[in-house]
Amino acid sequence: VQLVESGGGLVQPGGTLRLSCAASGFTINPYVMSWFRQAPGKERELVASITSTGGNTNYTDSVRGRFTISRDNAKKTVSLQMSSLKPEDTAVYYCYAYYYNGDRFWGQGTQVTVSS
């Protein structure tokens, strides 16, 4: 069972990045999928979540309107489209899968750095 993030990197303020999370070893269909992030010296925080069918999404206030979470259950992927990036978005971004029975999985993280 594995979640692998990709798409991180260095981007200028105001730029865009698209993060992807690919699952292997399990099907993501029944899982709530989320993106978390952790900046240096700060606690890990929830950035965005999407329900199993993709019918509902939630965002933390600081990214609402700038980030979009989506999923493709057939491809077992979850994406986070990030636009109008700010230096305060700099963090390691983690993919997370949660099922109501308590099953949960984390990816290894991908670094996003917003800097000029």
Salt bridges, closest charged atoms under 4 A:
GLU45 OE2 - ARG37 NE 2.63
ASP61 OD1 - ARG64 NH1 2.54
ASP89 OD1 - ARG37 NH1 2.95
ASP89 OD2 - ARG66 NH1 2.79
